[in-house]
Amino acid sequence: MDKREATVTTAVAPSAASLSAADRCDRCGAQAYLRVELQTGGELLFCAHHAREHGDKLREIAAAVHDETHKLGDTPAVATNGDA
Ligand SMILES: [Zn+2]
């Protein structure tokens, strides 16, 4: 298996790119698995938890939704210690 490196010279990430571990949920800071491109031009990132929580509403206001929550499989996204 050869590792495919992304183009290192590119500073600006194309919006169609996959989410990486560097992408963080705007709500809680966990790794993001859902990117929502808003009709207004903005962009939001959500972890699997918040993607599920806000998913329906997000799809109403989104121009495009990039969903990678399937990557998680059965593994819990975040081990939250009781967020009251
Ligand atoms: Zn979150």
PDB file of the backbone (N, CA, C, O) and the ligand in Angstrom, with CONECT records:
HET     ZN  A 101       1
ATOM      1  N   MET A   1       0.843  -1.202   0.000  1.00  0.00           N
ATOM      2  CA  MET A   1       0.000   0.000   0.000  1.00  0.00           C
ATOM      3  C   MET A   1       0.876   1.250   0.000  1.00  0.00           C
ATOM      4  O   MET A   1       1.653   1.479   0.927  1.00  0.00           O
ATOM      5  N   ASP A   2       0.742   2.029  -1.024  1.00  0.00           N
ATOM      6  CA  ASP A   2       1.534   3.255  -1.037  1.00  0.00           C
ATOM      7  C   ASP A   2       0.721   4.425  -0.513  1.00  0.00           C
ATOM      8  O   ASP A   2      -0.470   4.573  -0.788  1.00  0.00           O
ATOM      9  N   LYS A   3       1.404   5.226   0.236  1.00  0.00           N
ATOM     10  CA  LYS A   3       0.730   6.394   0.808  1.00  0.00           C
ATOM     11  C   LYS A   3       0.670   7.502  -0.229  1.00  0.00           C
ATOM     12  O   LYS A   3       1.679   7.860  -0.836  1.00  0.00           O
ATOM     13  N   ARG A   4      -0.505   8.030  -0.417  1.00  0.00           N
ATOM     14  CA  ARG A   4      -0.627   9.131  -1.367  1.00  0.00           C
ATOM     15  C   ARG A   4      -0.555  10.459  -0.627  1.00  0.00           C
ATOM     16  O   ARG A   4      -1.384  10.770   0.228  1.00  0.00           O
ATOM     17  N   GLU A   5       0.442  11.211  -0.979  1.00  0.00           N
ATOM     18  CA  GLU A   5       0.602  12.510  -0.344  1.00  0.00           C
ATOM     19  C   GLU A   5      -0.167  13.560  -1.133  1.00  0.00           C
ATOM     20  O   GLU A   5      -0.194  13.535  -2.364  1.00  0.00           O
ATOM     21  N   ALA A   6      -0.782  14.466  -0.420  1.00  0.00           N
ATOM     22  CA  ALA A   6      -1.448  15.571  -1.084  1.00  0.00           C
ATOM     23  C   ALA A   6      -0.407  16.556  -1.587  1.00  0.00           C
ATOM     24  O   ALA A   6       0.750  16.530  -1.164  1.00  0.00           O
ATOM     25  N   THR A   7      -0.825  17.407  -2.476  1.00  0.00           N
ATOM     26  CA  THR A   7       0.094  18.402  -2.997  1.00  0.00           C
ATOM     27  C   THR A   7       0.539  19.343  -1.885  1.00  0.00           C
ATOM     28  O   THR A   7      -0.274  20.055  -1.295  1.00  0.00           O
ATOM     29  N   VAL A   8       1.806  19.337  -1.614  1.00  0.00           N
ATOM     30  CA  VAL A   8       2.317  20.090  -0.475  1.00  0.00           C
ATOM     31  C   VAL A   8       2.397  21.580  -0.738  1.00  0.00           C
ATOM     32  O   VAL A   8       2.406  22.393   0.186  1.00  0.00           O
ATOM     33  N   THR A   9       2.453  21.920  -2.005  1.00  0.00           N
ATOM     34  CA  THR A   9       2.659  23.327  -2.352  1.00  0.00           C
ATOM     35  C   THR A   9       1.376  24.138  -2.246  1.00  0.00           C
ATOM     36  O   THR A   9       1.406  25.368  -2.207  1.00  0.00           O
ATOM     37  N   THR A  10       0.257  23.439  -2.199  1.00  0.00           N
ATOM     38  CA  THR A  10      -1.016  24.152  -2.149  1.00  0.00           C
ATOM     39  C   THR A  10      -1.346  24.606  -0.738  1.00  0.00           C
ATOM     40  O   THR A  10      -1.461  23.794   0.180  1.00  0.00           O
ATOM     41  N   ALA A  11      -1.495  25.888  -0.580  1.00  0.00           N
ATOM     42  CA  ALA A  11      -1.796  26.434   0.737  1.00  0.00           C
ATOM     43  C   ALA A  11      -3.294  26.417   1.002  1.00  0.00           C
ATOM     44  O   ALA A  11      -3.738  26.164   2.122  1.00  0.00           O
ATOM     45  N   VAL A  12      -4.052  26.684  -0.028  1.00  0.00           N
ATOM     46  CA  VAL A  12      -5.494  26.758   0.135  1.00  0.00           C
ATOM     47  C   VAL A  12      -6.121  25.405  -0.166  1.00  0.00           C
ATOM     48  O   VAL A  12      -5.930  24.841  -1.243  1.00  0.00           O
ATOM     49  N   ALA A  13      -6.857  24.906   0.786  1.00  0.00           N
ATOM     50  CA  ALA A  13      -7.508  23.623   0.598  1.00  0.00           C
ATOM     51  C   ALA A  13      -8.735  23.778  -0.289  1.00  0.00           C
ATOM     52  O   ALA A  13      -9.590  24.623  -0.024  1.00  0.00           O
ATOM     53  N   PRO A  14      -8.826  22.986  -1.320  1.00  0.00           N
ATOM     54  CA  PRO A  14     -10.028  23.019  -2.146  1.00  0.00           C
ATOM     55  C   PRO A  14     -11.226  22.566  -1.341  1.00  0.00           C
ATOM     56  O   PRO A  14     -11.116  21.654  -0.521  1.00  0.00           O
ATOM     57  N   SER A  15     -12.359  23.186  -1.561  1.00  0.00           N
ATOM     58  CA  SER A  15     -13.512  22.925  -0.715  1.00  0.00           C
ATOM     59  C   SER A  15     -14.042  21.510  -0.891  1.00  0.00           C
ATOM     60  O   SER A  15     -14.818  21.025  -0.067  1.00  0.00           O
ATOM     61  N   ALA A  16     -13.627  20.854  -1.957  1.00  0.00           N
ATOM     62  CA  ALA A  16     -14.115  19.506  -2.198  1.00  0.00           C
ATOM     63  C   ALA A  16     -13.252  18.462  -1.503  1.00  0.00           C
ATOM     64  O   ALA A  16     -13.541  17.267  -1.559  1.00  0.00           O
ATOM     65  N   ALA A  17     -12.202  18.917  -0.855  1.00  0.00           N
ATOM     66  CA  ALA A  17     -11.273  17.991  -0.228  1.00  0.00           C
ATOM     67  C   ALA A  17     -11.926  17.246   0.926  1.00  0.00           C
ATOM     68  O   ALA A  17     -12.912  17.693   1.510  1.00  0.00           O
ATOM     69  N   SER A  18     -11.353  16.122   1.224  1.00  0.00           N
ATOM     70  CA  SER A  18     -11.852  15.342   2.343  1.00  0.00           C
ATOM     71  C   SER A  18     -11.531  16.033   3.656  1.00  0.00           C
ATOM     72  O   SER A  18     -10.609  16.842   3.756  1.00  0.00           O
ATOM     73  N   LEU A  19     -12.305  15.694   4.629  1.00  0.00           N
ATOM     74  CA  LEU A  19     -12.038  16.212   5.960  1.00  0.00           C
ATOM     75  C   LEU A  19     -10.858  15.457   6.561  1.00  0.00           C
ATOM     76  O   LEU A  19     -10.655  14.274   6.291  1.00  0.00           O
ATOM     77  N   SER A  20     -10.092  16.161   7.374  1.00  0.00           N
ATOM     78  CA  SER A  20      -8.952  15.517   8.002  1.00  0.00           C
ATOM     79  C   SER A  20      -9.036  15.693   9.512  1.00  0.00           C
ATOM     80  O   SER A  20      -9.959  16.320  10.034  1.00  0.00           O
ATOM     81  N   ALA A  21      -8.073  15.138  10.183  1.00  0.00           N
ATOM     82  CA  ALA A  21      -8.056  15.241  11.643  1.00  0.00           C
ATOM     83  C   ALA A  21      -7.871  16.677  12.092  1.00  0.00           C
ATOM     84  O   ALA A  21      -8.127  17.014  13.248  1.00  0.00           O
ATOM     85  N   ALA A  22      -7.422  17.526  11.169  1.00  0.00           N
ATOM     86  CA  ALA A  22      -7.210  18.928  11.514  1.00  0.00           C
ATOM     87  C   ALA A  22      -8.505  19.720  11.481  1.00  0.00           C
ATOM     88  O   ALA A  22      -8.580  20.836  11.996  1.00  0.00           O
ATOM     89  N   ASP A  23      -9.530  19.126  10.866  1.00  0.00           N
ATOM     90  CA  ASP A  23     -10.821  19.802  10.809  1.00  0.00           C
ATOM     91  C   ASP A  23     -11.587  19.549  12.093  1.00  0.00           C
ATOM     92  O   ASP A  23     -11.767  18.405  12.512  1.00  0.00           O
ATOM     93  N   ARG A  24     -12.027  20.609  12.699  1.00  0.00           N
ATOM     94  CA  ARG A  24     -12.642  20.504  14.024  1.00  0.00           C
ATOM     95  C   ARG A  24     -14.079  20.994  14.024  1.00  0.00           C
ATOM     96  O   ARG A  24     -14.439  21.926  13.305  1.00  0.00           O
ATOM     97  N   CYS A  25     -14.886  20.349  14.841  1.00  0.00           N
ATOM     98  CA  CYS A  25     -16.276  20.740  14.997  1.00  0.00           C
ATOM     99  C   CYS A  25     -16.369  22.170  15.525  1.00  0.00           C
ATOM    100  O   CYS A  25     -15.676  22.545  16.471  1.00  0.00           O
ATOM    101  N   ASP A  26     -17.233  22.953  14.899  1.00  0.00           N
ATOM    102  CA  ASP A  26     -17.404  24.336  15.334  1.00  0.00           C
ATOM    103  C   ASP A  26     -18.080  24.434  16.690  1.00  0.00           C
ATOM    104  O   ASP A  26     -18.006  25.470  17.352  1.00  0.00           O
ATOM    105  N   ARG A  27     -18.727  23.380  17.097  1.00  0.00           N
ATOM    106  CA  ARG A  27     -19.470  23.404  18.355  1.00  0.00           C
ATOM    107  C   ARG A  27     -18.631  22.940  19.537  1.00  0.00           C
ATOM    108  O   ARG A  27     -18.639  23.565  20.598  1.00  0.00           O
ATOM    109  N   CYS A  28     -17.908  21.845  19.349  1.00  0.00           N
ATOM    110  CA  CYS A  28     -17.248  21.251  20.508  1.00  0.00           C
ATOM    111  C   CYS A  28     -15.751  21.006  20.309  1.00  0.00           C
ATOM    112  O   CYS A  28     -15.054  20.660  21.263  1.00  0.00           O
ATOM    113  N   GLY A  29     -15.257  21.178  19.102  1.00  0.00           N
ATOM    114  CA  GLY A  29     -13.828  21.030  18.888  1.00  0.00           C
ATOM    115  C   GLY A  29     -13.362  19.615  18.620  1.00  0.00           C
ATOM    116  O   GLY A  29     -12.166  19.372  18.461  1.00  0.00           O
ATOM    117  N   ALA A  30     -14.308  18.667  18.569  1.00  0.00           N
ATOM    118  CA  ALA A  30     -13.949  17.304  18.223  1.00  0.00           C
ATOM    119  C   ALA A  30     -13.659  17.226  16.727  1.00  0.00           C
ATOM    120  O   ALA A  30     -13.948  18.160  15.980  1.00  0.00           O
ATOM    121  N   GLN A  31     -13.091  16.115  16.304  1.00  0.00           N
ATOM    122  CA  GLN A  31     -12.793  15.975  14.887  1.00  0.00           C
ATOM    123  C   GLN A  31     -14.064  16.038  14.061  1.00  0.00           C
ATOM    124  O   GLN A  31     -15.070  15.412  14.392  1.00  0.00           O
ATOM    125  N   ALA A  32     -14.002  16.797  12.988  1.00  0.00           N
ATOM    126  CA  ALA A  32     -15.183  17.022  12.164  1.00  0.00           C
ATOM    127  C   ALA A  32     -15.355  15.925  11.120  1.00  0.00           C
ATOM    128  O   ALA A  32     -14.393  15.483  10.492  1.00  0.00           O
ATOM    129  N   TYR A  33     -16.585  15.503  10.955  1.00  0.00           N
ATOM    130  CA  TYR A  33     -16.896  14.503   9.938  1.00  0.00           C
ATOM    131  C   TYR A  33     -17.964  14.993   8.976  1.00  0.00           C
ATOM    132  O   TYR A  33     -18.345  14.283   8.045  1.00  0.00           O
ATOM    133  N   LEU A  34     -18.445  16.203   9.201  1.00  0.00           N
ATOM    134  CA  LEU A  34     -19.461  16.755   8.325  1.00  0.00           C
ATOM    135  C   LEU A  34     -19.109  18.198   8.003  1.00  0.00           C
ATOM    136  O   LEU A  34     -18.900  19.015   8.899  1.00  0.00           O
ATOM    137  N   ARG A  35     -19.045  18.501   6.712  1.00  0.00           N
ATOM    138  CA  ARG A  35     -18.822  19.891   6.329  1.00  0.00           C
ATOM    139  C   ARG A  35     -20.046  20.389   5.594  1.00  0.00           C
ATOM    140  O   ARG A  35     -20.540  19.749   4.666  1.00  0.00           O
ATOM    141  N   VAL A  36     -20.520  21.531   6.022  1.00  0.00           N
ATOM    142  CA  VAL A  36     -21.703  22.116   5.425  1.00  0.00           C
ATOM    143  C   VAL A  36     -21.320  23.416   4.735  1.00  0.00           C
ATOM    144  O   VAL A  36     -20.817  24.346   5.365  1.00  0.00           O
ATOM    145  N   GLU A  37     -21.564  23.462   3.442  1.00  0.00           N
ATOM    146  CA  GLU A  37     -21.356  24.719   2.725  1.00  0.00           C
ATOM    147  C   GLU A  37     -22.683  25.444   2.682  1.00  0.00           C
ATOM    148  O   GLU A  37     -23.664  24.956   2.120  1.00  0.00           O
ATOM    149  N   LEU A  38     -22.693  26.601   3.280  1.00  0.00           N
ATOM    150  CA  LEU A  38     -23.934  27.346   3.409  1.00  0.00           C
ATOM    151  C   LEU A  38     -24.288  28.063   2.113  1.00  0.00           C
ATOM    152  O   LEU A  38     -23.419  28.403   1.309  1.00  0.00           O
ATOM    153  N   GLN A  39     -25.577  28.281   1.934  1.00  0.00           N
ATOM    154  CA  GLN A  39     -26.035  29.014   0.764  1.00  0.00           C
ATOM    155  C   GLN A  39     -25.536  30.446   0.801  1.00  0.00           C
ATOM    156  O   GLN A  39     -25.434  31.110  -0.230  1.00  0.00           O
ATOM    157  N   THR A  40     -25.230  30.909   1.994  1.00  0.00           N
ATOM    158  CA  THR A  40     -24.727  32.266   2.154  1.00  0.00           C
ATOM    159  C   THR A  40     -23.231  32.354   1.888  1.00  0.00           C
ATOM    160  O   THR A  40     -22.659  33.444   1.908  1.00  0.00           O
ATOM    161  N   GLY A  41     -22.600  31.218   1.640  1.00  0.00           N
ATOM    162  CA  GLY A  41     -21.185  31.237   1.286  1.00  0.00           C
ATOM    163  C   GLY A  41     -20.266  30.785   2.395  1.00  0.00           C
ATOM    164  O   GLY A  41     -19.086  30.529   2.157  1.00  0.00           O
ATOM    165  N   GLY A  42     -20.782  30.684   3.595  1.00  0.00           N
ATOM    166  CA  GLY A  42     -19.951  30.249   4.703  1.00  0.00           C
ATOM    167  C   GLY A  42     -19.757  28.748   4.724  1.00  0.00           C
ATOM    168  O   GLY A  42     -20.211  28.030   3.833  1.00  0.00           O
ATOM    169  N   GLU A  43     -19.089  28.300   5.737  1.00  0.00           N
ATOM    170  CA  GLU A  43     -18.809  26.880   5.850  1.00  0.00           C
ATOM    171  C   GLU A  43     -18.801  26.491   7.325  1.00  0.00           C
ATOM    172  O   GLU A  43     -18.230  27.193   8.159  1.00  0.00           O
ATOM    173  N   LEU A  44     -19.430  25.385   7.631  1.00  0.00           N
ATOM    174  CA  LEU A  44     -19.473  24.923   9.006  1.00  0.00           C
ATOM    175  C   LEU A  44     -18.957  23.492   9.087  1.00  0.00           C
ATOM    176  O   LEU A  44     -19.152  22.689   8.175  1.00  0.00           O
ATOM    177  N   LEU A  45     -18.297  23.196  10.195  1.00  0.00           N
ATOM    178  CA  LEU A  45     -17.798  21.845  10.415  1.00  0.00           C
ATOM    179  C   LEU A  45     -18.441  21.270  11.665  1.00  0.00           C
ATOM    180  O   LEU A  45     -18.615  21.962  12.669  1.00  0.00           O
ATOM    181  N   PHE A  46     -18.789  19.997  11.586  1.00  0.00           N
ATOM    182  CA  PHE A  46     -19.419  19.355  12.734  1.00  0.00           C
ATOM    183  C   PHE A  46     -18.847  17.962  12.943  1.00  0.00           C
ATOM    184  O   PHE A  46     -18.514  17.256  11.991  1.00  0.00           O
ATOM    185  N   CYS A  47     -18.743  17.589  14.193  1.00  0.00           N
ATOM    186  CA  CYS A  47     -18.385  16.221  14.523  1.00  0.00           C
ATOM    187  C   CYS A  47     -19.603  15.340  14.258  1.00  0.00           C
ATOM    188  O   CYS A  47     -20.679  15.845  13.935  1.00  0.00           O
ATOM    189  N   ALA A  48     -19.439  14.042  14.391  1.00  0.00           N
ATOM    190  CA  ALA A  48     -20.544  13.127  14.116  1.00  0.00           C
ATOM    191  C   ALA A  48     -21.715  13.391  15.043  1.00  0.00           C
ATOM    192  O   ALA A  48     -22.876  13.324  14.639  1.00  0.00           O
ATOM    193  N   HIS A  49     -21.394  13.687  16.278  1.00  0.00           N
ATOM    194  CA  HIS A  49     -22.437  13.939  17.265  1.00  0.00           C
ATOM    195  C   HIS A  49     -23.291  15.140  16.870  1.00  0.00           C
ATOM    196  O   HIS A  49     -24.519  15.058  16.840  1.00  0.00           O
ATOM    197  N   HIS A  50     -22.637  16.238  16.573  1.00  0.00           N
ATOM    198  CA  HIS A  50     -23.379  17.440  16.223  1.00  0.00           C
ATOM    199  C   HIS A  50     -23.947  17.362  14.808  1.00  0.00           C
ATOM    200  O   HIS A  50     -24.940  18.019  14.497  1.00  0.00           O
ATOM    201  N   ALA A  51     -23.326  16.573  13.966  1.00  0.00           N
ATOM    202  CA  ALA A  51     -23.887  16.356  12.635  1.00  0.00           C
ATOM    203  C   ALA A  51     -25.252  15.692  12.754  1.00  0.00           C
ATOM    204  O   ALA A  51     -26.191  16.020  12.028  1.00  0.00           O
ATOM    205  N   ARG A  52     -25.335  14.746  13.693  1.00  0.00           N
ATOM    206  CA  ARG A  52     -26.608  14.066  13.919  1.00  0.00           C
ATOM    207  C   ARG A  52     -27.609  15.003  14.580  1.00  0.00           C
ATOM    208  O   ARG A  52     -28.795  15.014  14.251  1.00  0.00           O
ATOM    209  N   GLU A  53     -27.103  15.777  15.507  1.00  0.00           N
ATOM    210  CA  GLU A  53     -27.984  16.652  16.268  1.00  0.00           C
ATOM    211  C   GLU A  53     -28.588  17.749  15.402  1.00  0.00           C
ATOM    212  O   GLU A  53     -29.766  18.081  15.536  1.00  0.00           O
ATOM    213  N   HIS A  54     -27.769  18.309  14.511  1.00  0.00           N
ATOM    214  CA  HIS A  54     -28.232  19.451  13.723  1.00  0.00           C
ATOM    215  C   HIS A  54     -28.478  19.099  12.259  1.00  0.00           C
ATOM    216  O   HIS A  54     -28.839  19.957  11.453  1.00  0.00           O
ATOM    217  N   GLY A  55     -28.278  17.830  11.932  1.00  0.00           N
ATOM    218  CA  GLY A  55     -28.293  17.403  10.546  1.00  0.00           C
ATOM    219  C   GLY A  55     -29.472  17.884   9.721  1.00  0.00           C
ATOM    220  O   GLY A  55     -29.292  18.442   8.638  1.00  0.00           O
ATOM    221  N   ASP A  56     -30.671  17.670  10.226  1.00  0.00           N
ATOM    222  CA  ASP A  56     -31.850  18.022   9.448  1.00  0.00           C
ATOM    223  C   ASP A  56     -31.916  19.515   9.155  1.00  0.00           C
ATOM    224  O   ASP A  56     -32.212  19.938   8.038  1.00  0.00           O
ATOM    225  N   LYS A  57     -31.633  20.294  10.183  1.00  0.00           N
ATOM    226  CA  LYS A  57     -31.681  21.747  10.028  1.00  0.00           C
ATOM    227  C   LYS A  57     -30.580  22.226   9.085  1.00  0.00           C
ATOM    228  O   LYS A  57     -30.775  23.128   8.271  1.00  0.00           O
ATOM    229  N   LEU A  58     -29.425  21.594   9.223  1.00  0.00           N
ATOM    230  CA  LEU A  58     -28.298  21.994   8.395  1.00  0.00           C
ATOM    231  C   LEU A  58     -28.576  21.776   6.915  1.00  0.00           C
ATOM    232  O   LEU A  58     -28.216  22.596   6.070  1.00  0.00           O
ATOM    233  N   ARG A  59     -29.213  20.670   6.623  1.00  0.00           N
ATOM    234  CA  ARG A  59     -29.474  20.366   5.223  1.00  0.00           C
ATOM    235  C   ARG A  59     -30.474  21.345   4.606  1.00  0.00           C
ATOM    236  O   ARG A  59     -30.541  21.497   3.386  1.00  0.00           O
ATOM    237  N   GLU A  60     -31.243  21.999   5.462  1.00  0.00           N
ATOM    238  CA  GLU A  60     -32.192  22.998   4.959  1.00  0.00           C
ATOM    239  C   GLU A  60     -31.492  24.273   4.512  1.00  0.00           C
ATOM    240  O   GLU A  60     -31.916  24.931   3.562  1.00  0.00           O
ATOM    241  N   ILE A  61     -30.410  24.611   5.213  1.00  0.00           N
ATOM    242  CA  ILE A  61     -29.727  25.867   4.908  1.00  0.00           C
ATOM    243  C   ILE A  61     -28.461  25.645   4.094  1.00  0.00           C
ATOM    244  O   ILE A  61     -27.793  26.604   3.707  1.00  0.00           O
ATOM    245  N   ALA A  62     -28.131  24.396   3.835  1.00  0.00           N
ATOM    246  CA  ALA A  62     -26.872  24.098   3.171  1.00  0.00           C
ATOM    247  C   ALA A  62     -26.987  24.149   1.663  1.00  0.00           C
ATOM    248  O   ALA A  62     -28.000  23.761   1.081  1.00  0.00           O
ATOM    249  N   ALA A  63     -25.919  24.639   1.038  1.00  0.00           N
ATOM    250  CA  ALA A  63     -25.819  24.545  -0.417  1.00  0.00           C
ATOM    251  C   ALA A  63     -25.268  23.173  -0.776  1.00  0.00           C
ATOM    252  O   ALA A  63     -25.632  22.586  -1.795  1.00  0.00           O
ATOM    253  N   ALA A  64     -24.387  22.677   0.079  1.00  0.00           N
ATOM    254  CA  ALA A  64     -23.814  21.354  -0.120  1.00  0.00           C
ATOM    255  C   ALA A  64     -23.406  20.770   1.212  1.00  0.00           C
ATOM    256  O   ALA A  64     -22.977  21.494   2.110  1.00  0.00           O
ATOM    257  N   VAL A  65     -23.537  19.473   1.341  1.00  0.00           N
ATOM    258  CA  VAL A  65     -23.143  18.797   2.572  1.00  0.00           C
ATOM    259  C   VAL A  65     -22.149  17.702   2.228  1.00  0.00           C
ATOM    260  O   VAL A  65     -22.411  16.831   1.398  1.00  0.00           O
ATOM    261  N   HIS A  66     -21.016  17.769   2.881  1.00  0.00           N
ATOM    262  CA  HIS A  66     -19.996  16.748   2.685  1.00  0.00           C
ATOM    263  C   HIS A  66     -19.971  15.887   3.937  1.00  0.00           C
ATOM    264  O   HIS A  66     -19.508  16.322   4.992  1.00  0.00           O
ATOM    265  N   ASP A  67     -20.464  14.681   3.816  1.00  0.00           N
ATOM    266  CA  ASP A  67     -20.687  13.835   4.981  1.00  0.00           C
ATOM    267  C   ASP A  67     -19.694  12.679   5.015  1.00  0.00           C
ATOM    268  O   ASP A  67     -19.673  11.838   4.115  1.00  0.00           O
ATOM    269  N   GLU A  68     -18.885  12.647   6.047  1.00  0.00           N
ATOM    270  CA  GLU A  68     -17.928  11.540   6.197  1.00  0.00           C
ATOM    271  C   GLU A  68     -18.181  10.775   7.489  1.00  0.00           C
ATOM    272  O   GLU A  68     -17.298  10.076   7.985  1.00  0.00           O
ATOM    273  N   THR A  69     -19.371  10.906   8.026  1.00  0.00           N
ATOM    274  CA  THR A  69     -19.674  10.238   9.287  1.00  0.00           C
ATOM    275  C   THR A  69     -19.629   8.723   9.145  1.00  0.00           C
ATOM    276  O   THR A  69     -19.479   8.003  10.133  1.00  0.00           O
ATOM    277  N   HIS A  70     -19.759   8.241   7.904  1.00  0.00           N
ATOM    278  CA  HIS A  70     -19.703   6.798   7.686  1.00  0.00           C
ATOM    279  C   HIS A  70     -18.328   6.231   8.029  1.00  0.00           C
ATOM    280  O   HIS A  70     -18.181   5.041   8.307  1.00  0.00           O
ATOM    281  N   LYS A  71     -17.332   7.103   8.005  1.00  0.00           N
ATOM    282  CA  LYS A  71     -15.966   6.666   8.325  1.00  0.00           C
ATOM    283  C   LYS A  71     -15.857   6.162   9.750  1.00  0.00           C
ATOM    284  O   LYS A  71     -14.969   5.378  10.085  1.00  0.00           O
ATOM    285  N   LEU A  72     -16.767   6.620  10.573  1.00  0.00           N
ATOM    286  CA  LEU A  72     -16.697   6.307  11.985  1.00  0.00           C
ATOM    287  C   LEU A  72     -17.048   4.864  12.285  1.00  0.00           C
ATOM    288  O   LEU A  72     -16.540   4.274  13.239  1.00  0.00           O
ATOM    289  N   GLY A  73     -17.926   4.299  11.461  1.00  0.00           N
ATOM    290  CA  GLY A  73     -18.360   2.947  11.745  1.00  0.00           C
ATOM    291  C   GLY A  73     -19.054   2.874  13.090  1.00  0.00           C
ATOM    292  O   GLY A  73     -19.930   3.683  13.396  1.00  0.00           O
ATOM    293  N   ASP A  74     -18.662   1.914  13.876  1.00  0.00           N
ATOM    294  CA  ASP A  74     -19.312   1.727  15.170  1.00  0.00           C
ATOM    295  C   ASP A  74     -18.562   2.431  16.294  1.00  0.00           C
ATOM    296  O   ASP A  74     -19.017   2.475  17.437  1.00  0.00           O
ATOM    297  N   THR A  75     -17.413   2.974  15.947  1.00  0.00           N
ATOM    298  CA  THR A  75     -16.601   3.628  16.967  1.00  0.00           C
ATOM    299  C   THR A  75     -17.216   4.942  17.395  1.00  0.00           C
ATOM    300  O   THR A  75     -17.542   5.773  16.546  1.00  0.00           O
ATOM    301  N   PRO A  76     -17.380   5.146  18.664  1.00  0.00           N
ATOM    302  CA  PRO A  76     -17.882   6.434  19.155  1.00  0.00           C
ATOM    303  C   PRO A  76     -16.948   7.560  18.752  1.00  0.00           C
ATOM    304  O   PRO A  76     -15.728   7.418  18.840  1.00  0.00           O
ATOM    305  N   ALA A  77     -17.506   8.669  18.314  1.00  0.00           N
ATOM    306  CA  ALA A  77     -16.690   9.775  17.823  1.00  0.00           C
ATOM    307  C   ALA A  77     -15.911  10.426  18.947  1.00  0.00           C
ATOM    308  O   ALA A  77     -14.701  10.627  18.842  1.00  0.00           O
ATOM    309  N   VAL A  78     -16.603  10.753  20.016  1.00  0.00           N
ATOM    310  CA  VAL A  78     -15.952  11.436  21.115  1.00  0.00           C
ATOM    311  C   VAL A  78     -16.342  10.773  22.422  1.00  0.00           C
ATOM    312  O   VAL A  78     -17.490  10.373  22.617  1.00  0.00           O
ATOM    313  N   ALA A  79     -15.390  10.665  23.294  1.00  0.00           N
ATOM    314  CA  ALA A  79     -15.721  10.194  24.623  1.00  0.00           C
ATOM    315  C   ALA A  79     -15.944  11.404  25.499  1.00  0.00           C
ATOM    316  O   ALA A  79     -15.020  11.924  26.126  1.00  0.00           O
ATOM    317  N   THR A  80     -17.177  11.836  25.530  1.00  0.00           N
ATOM    318  CA  THR A  80     -17.481  13.013  26.336  1.00  0.00           C
ATOM    319  C   THR A  80     -17.676  12.625  27.788  1.00  0.00           C
ATOM    320  O   THR A  80     -18.401  11.679  28.096  1.00  0.00           O
ATOM    321  N   ASN A  81     -17.046  13.337  28.654  1.00  0.00           N
ATOM    322  CA  ASN A  81     -17.237  13.085  30.073  1.00  0.00           C
ATOM    323  C   ASN A  81     -18.334  13.992  30.600  1.00  0.00           C
ATOM    324  O   ASN A  81     -18.082  15.118  31.029  1.00  0.00           O
ATOM    325  N   GLY A  82     -19.523  13.492  30.562  1.00  0.00           N
ATOM    326  CA  GLY A  82     -20.674  14.189  31.102  1.00  0.00           C
ATOM    327  C   GLY A  82     -20.732  15.682  30.832  1.00  0.00           C
ATOM    328  O   GLY A  82     -20.380  16.480  31.701  1.00  0.00           O
ATOM    329  N   ASP A  83     -21.171  16.072  29.641  1.00  0.00           N
ATOM    330  CA  ASP A  83     -21.348  17.502  29.418  1.00  0.00           C
ATOM    331  C   ASP A  83     -22.770  17.911  29.802  1.00  0.00           C
ATOM    332  O   ASP A  83     -23.574  18.331  28.970  1.00  0.00           O
ATOM    333  N   ALA A  84     -23.033  17.772  31.059  1.00  0.00           N
ATOM    334  CA  ALA A  84     -24.281  18.131  31.733  1.00  0.00           C
ATOM    335  C   ALA A  84     -25.447  18.306  30.808  1.00  0.00           C
ATOM    336  O   ALA A  84     -26.553  18.608  31.258  1.00  0.00           O
TER     337      ALA A  84
HETATM  338 ZN    ZN A 101     -19.296  18.629  17.961  1.00  0.00          ZN2+
END
